[in-house]
Amino acid sequence: MNKILKIGITGGIGSGKSVVADLFRLNGIPTYIADNESKRLLDSSPVIREKLTRLFGNDLYTPSGIDKKRLAGYIFSDKNMLREVNSIIHPEVRKDFTEWAERQQGRMCAIESAILFESGFYQTVDIRLMVYAPLEIRVERASSRDAASRAETLKRIKNQLPDEKKKEMSDYTIYNDGKTALIPQVSRFIQTSFTIFENSFCSNIP
């Protein structure tokens, strides 16, 4: 059986986790972008469609796919409904990632997700990597990227799992603070984590 090392990449808004995911791909490591794939599955998964229409009615889907504005209207101000929708979507994304990872031919693959821990995706990976940046840098990056006000960005950050909690739950942290070179950190992480994992895997072979 070909054992593949699965890395979970996470970080808060504006941390630069997408940049790290891009660096993984440049290093030849297939990387599953959970946010993109969850949007795809909203339209393509019969399981998600059946459960969401049971919850909200057949009008939620149009001939061209899910009505995202209608769905957003249902969950925007109702945290209980948001949790219900997430409980439908997250298991299917997790299953899709697991099946995707099994199809990869290399020695390593990754999943990038802002909600790696909140969604339970962390349970499907071998190593959890957090990308960290100071709050002010994150606010500046996210506000500029999303054309959002500082207050709007801070509100979004507040709704995410705190950085300290993410750090506590992660195996490694990469610093994207504008001072510490990012590429050497990513390269060192890839090499070191795989070496440790490979040695551990080989030691368990009779």
C-alpha positions as a Markdown table, in Angstrom:
| # | Residue | x | y | z |
|---|---|---|---|---|
| 1 | Met | 0.0 | 0.0 | 0.0 |
| 2 | Asn | 1.3 | 3.4 | -0.9 |
| 3 | Lys | 1.3 | 5.6 | 2.1 |
| 4 | Ile | 0.8 | 9.3 | 1.3 |
| 5 | Leu | 1.6 | 12.1 | 3.8 |
| 6 | Lys | -1.4 | 14.5 | 4.2 |
| 7 | Ile | -0.7 | 18.0 | 5.4 |
| 8 | Gly | -3.4 | 20.4 | 6.7 |
| 9 | Ile | -2.6 | 24.0 | 6.0 |
| 10 | Thr | -4.6 | 26.6 | 8.0 |
| 11 | Gly | -4.4 | 30.2 | 9.3 |
| 12 | Gly | -6.6 | 33.2 | 9.9 |
| 13 | Ile | -7.8 | 35.8 | 7.4 |
| 14 | Gly | -4.8 | 37.6 | 5.9 |
| 15 | Ser | -2.2 | 35.2 | 7.3 |
| 16 | Gly | -1.0 | 34.1 | 3.9 |
| 17 | Lys | -2.1 | 30.5 | 4.0 |
| 18 | Ser | -3.0 | 30.7 | 0.3 |
| 19 | Val | 0.5 | 31.8 | -0.5 |
| 20 | Val | 1.9 | 28.8 | 1.4 |
| 21 | Ala | -0.5 | 26.5 | -0.5 |
| 22 | Asp | 0.8 | 28.0 | -3.7 |
| 23 | Leu | 4.4 | 27.3 | -2.6 |
| 24 | Phe | 3.3 | 23.7 | -1.9 |
| 25 | Arg | 2.0 | 23.4 | -5.4 |
| 26 | Leu | 5.2 | 24.9 | -6.8 |
| 27 | Asn | 7.1 | 22.2 | -5.0 |
| 28 | Gly | 5.0 | 19.6 | -6.8 |
| 29 | Ile | 2.7 | 18.8 | -3.9 |
| 30 | Pro | -1.0 | 18.5 | -4.9 |
| 31 | Thr | -3.1 | 20.8 | -2.8 |
| 32 | Tyr | -6.8 | 20.6 | -2.2 |
| 33 | Ile | -8.4 | 24.1 | -1.7 |
| 34 | Ala | -11.3 | 23.3 | 0.6 |
| 35 | Asp | -13.1 | 26.6 | 0.0 |
| 36 | Asn | -13.1 | 26.1 | -3.8 |
| 37 | Glu | -14.1 | 22.5 | -3.6 |
| 38 | Ser | -16.9 | 23.1 | -1.1 |
| 39 | Lys | -18.4 | 25.6 | -3.6 |
| 40 | Arg | -18.1 | 23.0 | -6.3 |
| 41 | Leu | -19.8 | 20.3 | -4.1 |
| 42 | Leu | -22.7 | 22.7 | -3.3 |
| 43 | Asp | -23.7 | 22.3 | -7.0 |
| 44 | Ser | -22.5 | 18.8 | -7.8 |
| 45 | Ser | -23.1 | 16.7 | -4.6 |
| 46 | Pro | -26.5 | 14.9 | -4.6 |
| 47 | Val | -26.2 | 14.3 | -0.9 |
| 48 | Ile | -25.7 | 18.1 | -0.2 |
| 49 | Arg | -28.5 | 19.0 | -2.6 |
| 50 | Glu | -31.0 | 16.5 | -1.1 |
| 51 | Lys | -30.3 | 17.6 | 2.5 |
| 52 | Leu | -30.3 | 21.4 | 1.7 |
| 53 | Thr | -33.6 | 21.2 | -0.3 |
| 54 | Arg | -35.1 | 19.2 | 2.6 |
| 55 | Leu | -34.1 | 22.0 | 4.9 |
| 56 | Phe | -34.9 | 25.1 | 2.7 |
| 57 | Gly | -37.1 | 23.8 | -0.2 |
| 58 | Asn | -36.7 | 23.0 | -3.9 |
| 59 | Asp | -36.4 | 26.8 | -4.7 |
| 60 | Leu | -32.9 | 26.8 | -3.3 |
| 61 | Tyr | -31.6 | 25.3 | -6.5 |
| 62 | Thr | -32.0 | 26.8 | -10.0 |
| 63 | Pro | -31.3 | 25.0 | -13.3 |
| 64 | Ser | -27.8 | 26.5 | -13.2 |
| 65 | Gly | -27.0 | 25.5 | -9.6 |
| 66 | Ile | -27.6 | 26.6 | -6.0 |
| 67 | Asp | -29.0 | 30.0 | -5.4 |
| 68 | Lys | -26.1 | 31.4 | -3.3 |
| 69 | Lys | -27.9 | 34.6 | -2.4 |
| 70 | Arg | -30.9 | 32.7 | -1.1 |
| 71 | Leu | -28.7 | 30.4 | 0.9 |
| 72 | Ala | -26.8 | 33.3 | 2.4 |
| 73 | Gly | -30.1 | 35.0 | 3.3 |
| 74 | Tyr | -31.0 | 31.9 | 5.4 |
| 75 | Ile | -27.7 | 31.6 | 7.3 |
| 76 | Phe | -26.4 | 35.2 | 7.4 |
| 77 | Ser | -27.9 | 36.2 | 10.8 |
| 78 | Asp | -28.8 | 32.7 | 12.2 |
| 79 | Lys | -25.9 | 30.9 | 13.8 |
| 80 | Asn | -27.9 | 27.8 | 14.5 |
| 81 | Met | -28.9 | 27.6 | 10.8 |
| 82 | Leu | -25.3 | 28.2 | 9.8 |
| 83 | Arg | -24.2 | 25.3 | 12.0 |
| 84 | Glu | -26.9 | 23.1 | 10.4 |
| 85 | Val | -25.7 | 23.9 | 6.9 |
| 86 | Asn | -22.1 | 23.3 | 7.9 |
| 87 | Ser | -23.0 | 20.0 | 9.4 |
| 88 | Ile | -24.3 | 19.0 | 5.9 |
| 89 | Ile | -21.4 | 20.4 | 3.8 |
| 90 | His | -18.3 | 19.7 | 5.9 |
| 91 | Pro | -18.7 | 15.8 | 6.0 |
| 92 | Glu | -19.0 | 15.7 | 2.2 |
| 93 | Val | -16.0 | 18.0 | 1.7 |
| 94 | Arg | -14.0 | 15.8 | 4.1 |
| 95 | Lys | -15.1 | 12.6 | 2.2 |
| 96 | Asp | -14.2 | 14.3 | -1.1 |
| 97 | Phe | -10.8 | 15.2 | 0.2 |
| 98 | Thr | -10.1 | 11.7 | 1.5 |
| 99 | Glu | -11.1 | 10.2 | -1.9 |
| 100 | Trp | -9.0 | 12.8 | -3.7 |
| 101 | Ala | -6.0 | 12.1 | -1.5 |
| 102 | Glu | -6.2 | 8.4 | -2.2 |
| 103 | Arg | -5.9 | 9.1 | -6.0 |
| 104 | Gln | -2.7 | 11.1 | -5.7 |
| 105 | Gln | 0.4 | 9.4 | -6.9 |
| 106 | Gly | 3.1 | 11.3 | -5.0 |
| 107 | Arg | 4.4 | 10.9 | -1.5 |
| 108 | Met | 2.7 | 14.0 | -0.1 |
| 109 | Cys | -0.5 | 16.1 | -0.6 |
| 110 | Ala | -2.2 | 18.9 | 1.3 |
| 111 | Ile | -5.5 | 20.5 | 2.1 |
| 112 | Glu | -5.8 | 24.3 | 2.6 |
| 113 | Ser | -8.6 | 25.3 | 4.8 |
| 114 | Ala | -9.3 | 28.4 | 7.0 |
| 115 | Ile | -11.6 | 26.2 | 9.2 |
| 116 | Leu | -9.3 | 23.1 | 9.4 |
| 117 | Phe | -10.1 | 22.6 | 13.0 |
| 118 | Glu | -13.7 | 23.9 | 13.2 |
| 119 | Ser | -14.8 | 21.6 | 10.3 |
| 120 | Gly | -13.1 | 18.5 | 11.6 |
| 121 | Phe | -10.8 | 18.3 | 8.5 |
| 122 | Tyr | -7.8 | 18.2 | 10.8 |
| 123 | Gln | -8.8 | 14.6 | 11.6 |
| 124 | Thr | -8.1 | 13.5 | 8.0 |
| 125 | Val | -4.5 | 14.7 | 7.9 |
| 126 | Asp | -1.2 | 13.6 | 9.4 |
| 127 | Ile | 0.4 | 16.9 | 10.2 |
| 128 | Arg | -1.3 | 20.3 | 10.9 |
| 129 | Leu | 0.5 | 23.4 | 9.7 |
| 130 | Met | -0.5 | 26.9 | 10.8 |
| 131 | Val | 0.5 | 30.0 | 8.9 |
| 132 | Tyr | 0.8 | 32.9 | 11.4 |
| 133 | Ala | 1.0 | 36.6 | 10.9 |
| 134 | Pro | 0.5 | 39.5 | 13.5 |
| 135 | Leu | -3.0 | 40.9 | 13.8 |
| 136 | Glu | -2.2 | 44.3 | 12.3 |
| 137 | Ile | -0.5 | 42.8 | 9.2 |
| 138 | Arg | -3.5 | 40.5 | 8.7 |
| 139 | Val | -5.9 | 43.4 | 9.0 |
| 140 | Glu | -4.0 | 45.4 | 6.5 |
| 141 | Arg | -3.7 | 42.5 | 4.0 |
| 142 | Ala | -7.3 | 41.4 | 4.2 |
| 143 | Ser | -8.7 | 44.9 | 4.1 |
| 144 | Ser | -6.7 | 45.8 | 1.0 |
| 145 | Arg | -7.5 | 42.5 | -0.7 |
| 146 | Asp | -11.2 | 42.5 | 0.0 |
| 147 | Ala | -11.7 | 46.3 | -0.2 |
| 148 | Ala | -13.2 | 46.1 | 3.3 |
| 149 | Ser | -13.0 | 48.5 | 6.2 |
| 150 | Arg | -10.8 | 47.8 | 9.2 |
| 151 | Ala | -14.0 | 47.3 | 11.3 |
| 152 | Glu | -15.4 | 44.7 | 8.9 |
| 153 | Thr | -12.1 | 42.8 | 8.7 |
| 154 | Leu | -11.8 | 42.8 | 12.5 |
| 155 | Lys | -15.3 | 41.5 | 12.8 |
| 156 | Arg | -14.5 | 38.6 | 10.4 |
| 157 | Ile | -11.3 | 37.8 | 12.4 |
| 158 | Lys | -13.2 | 37.8 | 15.6 |
| 159 | Asn | -15.6 | 35.2 | 14.2 |
| 160 | Gln | -12.7 | 32.8 | 13.5 |
| 161 | Leu | -11.0 | 30.5 | 15.9 |
| 162 | Pro | -8.3 | 32.6 | 17.8 |
| 163 | Asp | -4.7 | 32.3 | 16.5 |
| 164 | Glu | -3.5 | 31.0 | 19.9 |
| 165 | Lys | -6.0 | 28.2 | 19.8 |
| 166 | Lys | -4.9 | 27.3 | 16.3 |
| 167 | Lys | -1.3 | 27.3 | 17.3 |
| 168 | Glu | -2.0 | 25.1 | 20.2 |
| 169 | Met | -3.8 | 22.6 | 18.0 |
| 170 | Ser | -1.2 | 22.7 | 15.2 |
| 171 | Asp | 2.0 | 20.6 | 14.9 |
| 172 | Tyr | 4.0 | 23.3 | 13.2 |
| 173 | Thr | 3.8 | 27.1 | 12.7 |
| 174 | Ile | 5.2 | 29.1 | 9.7 |
| 175 | Tyr | 5.6 | 32.8 | 10.3 |
| 176 | Asn | 4.5 | 35.1 | 7.5 |
| 177 | Asp | 5.2 | 38.4 | 9.3 |
| 178 | Gly | 7.0 | 40.3 | 6.5 |
| 179 | Lys | 10.4 | 39.8 | 8.3 |
| 180 | Thr | 11.0 | 36.1 | 8.3 |
| 181 | Ala | 11.7 | 34.6 | 4.8 |
| 182 | Leu | 8.7 | 32.5 | 3.8 |
| 183 | Ile | 10.2 | 30.2 | 1.1 |
| 184 | Pro | 13.0 | 28.7 | 3.3 |
| 185 | Gln | 10.5 | 28.0 | 6.0 |
| 186 | Val | 8.2 | 26.1 | 3.6 |
| 187 | Ser | 11.0 | 24.2 | 2.1 |
| 188 | Arg | 12.4 | 23.2 | 5.5 |
| 189 | Phe | 8.9 | 22.2 | 6.7 |
| 190 | Ile | 8.3 | 20.0 | 3.6 |
| 191 | Gln | 11.7 | 18.2 | 3.9 |
| 192 | Thr | 11.7 | 17.8 | 7.7 |
| 193 | Ser | 8.0 | 16.7 | 8.1 |
| 194 | Phe | 8.3 | 14.1 | 5.4 |
| 195 | Thr | 11.6 | 12.7 | 6.7 |
| 196 | Ile | 10.1 | 12.3 | 10.2 |
| 197 | Phe | 6.9 | 10.8 | 8.8 |
| 198 | Glu | 8.8 | 8.4 | 6.5 |
| 199 | Asn | 11.0 | 7.2 | 9.3 |
| 200 | Ser | 8.0 | 6.6 | 11.5 |
| 201 | Phe | 6.1 | 4.8 | 8.8 |
| 202 | Cys | 9.1 | 2.5 | 7.9 |
| 203 | Ser | 9.6 | 1.7 | 11.6 |
| 204 | Asn | 6.1 | 0.3 | 11.7 |
| 205 | Ile | 6.7 | -2.1 | 8.8 |
| 206 | Pro | 7.3 | -5.7 | 10.2 |
